[in-house]
Amino acid sequence: MIQVRVEKVGMDLESKQAVVLLKEFDGRRLLPIVIGTWEASSIALQMEGATPARPLTHDLMKSVLEALRVEVSMVIITEIKENTFYAQLVLQTPDGMVEVDCRPSDAIALALRTSAPIFVAESVLHDAGVAAAEGEDEPEASD
């Protein structure tokens, strides 16, 4: 597994779809994942440190987990099948570790709120990652 951070979230101008861009901590590969606009907004608000007037779904989820004394240990982007990414929330509960299947966008939004690390399976970065162009923030296609 490779640890990543959220590099940015925004709109892809060609496809008009929201994209979250994950970047390796110790490397140059980027992983673009198309996500829903609501999830993109939730991620962007958290990255900007903005506090909505009312809790968003991911804020509610964090509050519920805290009330149940459950911690988000990590998020793992586990695989990609037919251009669909899959993820797992790894939770530390009072009774032990539990893994929960989820969408990567929800997992990322929750990880940002709980300061949980985000990991990507090496096979996912190999299959869907792109290399950042030298001296540029924008990705270019990888081999």
N, C-alpha and C positions, 0 to 999 in steps of 0.2 A: 504494500500500500504506500502511496505517495501523499504526503500532506500538502494541502493547497490552501490558498486564501481567496477570498472574493476580490478580484481585481477591479471589476466594475459591473454595472448592470445598466442596460439601456435598450434602445430599439435598433434592430438591424434595418438599415435604410432600404435594402433591396427587398427583403421578404416582409417588411413591416411587422415583424414579430419581436417580442421582448426576448432578450438574451442575457443570461448571467455568464460572466467570464471568470473562470477559476484559473489561478496561476500557481505553479509549483513553488514551494518555498525555496528549494535548493536547485532550481533549474530554470529553463527558459520555455518550457511547454505551457500552453494555455489550453483550457478545455471550455469551448463555448457550448452552452446548453440552452435550447429554446424553452422558454417558460411562459406561463400565463401573465397577462398584464397585472392582475391583482397581486400575484406573488412577487412580480418585479417591483411593484410599488411598495410592498411590505419590506422587501429587502433594501430598497433604496432609502426608505424612511429610516430604517435602523442604521444603515451606513452613514447617513447624514446626522444621526443623533437626534432626529426630530421625534417629538412625542405627540401622537394623535390625540384629539380631544377625547375620544373613546377608544378602548382597547380593540386592536385588530385581532383577527382569529389567532395569529401566532403569539400575540401577547396573552390572549386567553389561555392558549395551550401551555405557555410557560407558567402562568399562574396556577393552573390545574396541577401540573407536574410538581411545582413547589409545594402546594397544599398537601399532596400525597407523599411528599418527601422522596421524590424521584428526581435524579439528576441525569441530564443528557451527557453521557460520557464521551461520545463521538458520533459523527455522521460519516457514513461510508457510501460513496457512489460505487455500487458493486458491479454493474454490468450495463451493456447496451445491446439491445436486441431490436432489429428492424427500426433503427433510428429512435428508439425509445430508451431513455436512461432509467435505471432502477437504483434505489437507495435503501439504506437501513439506518434507523435510529438505534443506537446502542444506549440503553438506559440502565442506570444503576438504581435498583429498587431496594426497599428494605429486605426483600427476600432473595436478592441476587440480580444478576445481569439478565436483561431481556432485549431481544432484537425485534424491531417492528419495521415492517415493510412500509415504505412511503415514497412519495414523489421527491425527487431531488430538490425542487424549488421549496417545498415545505420544510424539508430537512435543513436546507441552507438558512432559511429565514429563522428557524428555531435555533440553529447553531449560533447565529449571530447574536441572538437575544440571550443566550446562556453562556457565551464564550467557549463553546465546545469546539474542539478541533474538527476539521473537515479533511477526510481522506478520499482518495480515488484509487481504485484498483489499477495496477499497472497495465492490465490488458485494456482497460477503458481508455487510458491516456494513449496507449499505443494505437488503438483503433480510431479514436475520435479527436485526439489532441492535435494541436497545431503548434508550430514553433514561432515564437515572437521574432519579428525581423530585428536585426541588430540596430540598436539606437532608436527603435520605434515602439510605440505601445500597441500598434495594431498587429494582429496575427497574420501569418502567411501560411499557405498549405505546407504540410510536412510530408515526408516520404511514406 
